Amino acid sequence: MTENEIMSDIKDANLSYLMLAQQMIRADKASAIFRLGLSKDIADLLEHLSNAQLLKLSSSNMMLARFRFEDSAILGMLTSYTKERSLANAHAAILMAGQSAAVA
């Protein structure tokens, strides 16, 4: 994969993420804030971006979405396939809810 292909894929991922985030925020802001790990201020900004602004923002050469957690225990819970999968997912959601929202 070339550098140009990687940059193109990042831009595509950014646009998809921004469009999904905006759609989620407009449908149910409180749920979107929780699920995306955003602050209310960032959610308010994303909600009101025009299509042109979304395109401009998505053309960054950096990924805009990032993992919500730094704790490997949470990642382990989400990726483990045990009989109690739903319990592990619920526990991970509780731990992630306790983390502060991303602030720009």
C-alpha positions, 0 to 999 in steps of 0.5 A: 500500500502506497502513501497516497493510498493510505492518505486516501483511506484515512480521508475516507474513514474520516468522512465516514466517521464524521457522517456517522457521528453527525447522524447519531448526534442528530438522532439522539445526542445523549446516546451519541455523546456516550457512544462516541466518547465526545464532550457536549461541546464537540457534539454541538459543533459536529451537529451543525457542520455543513456538508462542505465543512465535513468534507474539509475536516475529513480531508485531514491527513490524520485519523479523527476517530481514535480508541476511547480507551487506553486501558488494555483490560477494556480491550481484552474484555471486548475481544474475549470470546467467553460464555459470558460475552454480554457480561464482559461487554456490559462491564467494559461499557461501565468502565468506558462510561467512567472515563472522561470525554474527549476534548478538542 
